[in-house]
Amino acid sequence: MSDSYRRSSISAAGAQRVIAAGIAKAEEIGVPMVLAVRDESGILKALVRMDGSPLMSVEVAQAKAHTAAATSFDTHGLWDYISNEPQLLASMPSQPGMAIFGGGVPLIEDGVAIGAVGASGGSHDEDAAVAEAAAATLAA
């Protein structure tokens, strides 16, 4: 029995592809965004703030990516999961860097979570659409 294990993680090149796909989607819908990519451990791997995106979106995008990496849930679906669990719902404010609104998506490759992307700068639905498009680049 080994005392170690290996984890899969998004590469720097993969993180840049995710960012590029998110930028393309944000430009398509005409909403400047901040995009953050975190690895499987929640460590920031890549970040971009598109010109014209809100300053507060820098922290929000990172929180969405952190949440998706930590939970393996899309942040726009996390509310549905925890809203009927009073203990989970009550504990969320005590968890640093967590966000339970649209725009965070786990990055999955070959069925394994390798990180997450967060998008912030638009509405709940716009952020979710950009994060989903960004994540979909890994499946392509």
Summary of the structure (lengths in Angstrom):
residues: 140
radius of gyration: 14.6
end to end distance: 36.5
largest distance: 53.3
contacts: 486
relative contact order: 0.23
helix: 45%
strand: 19%
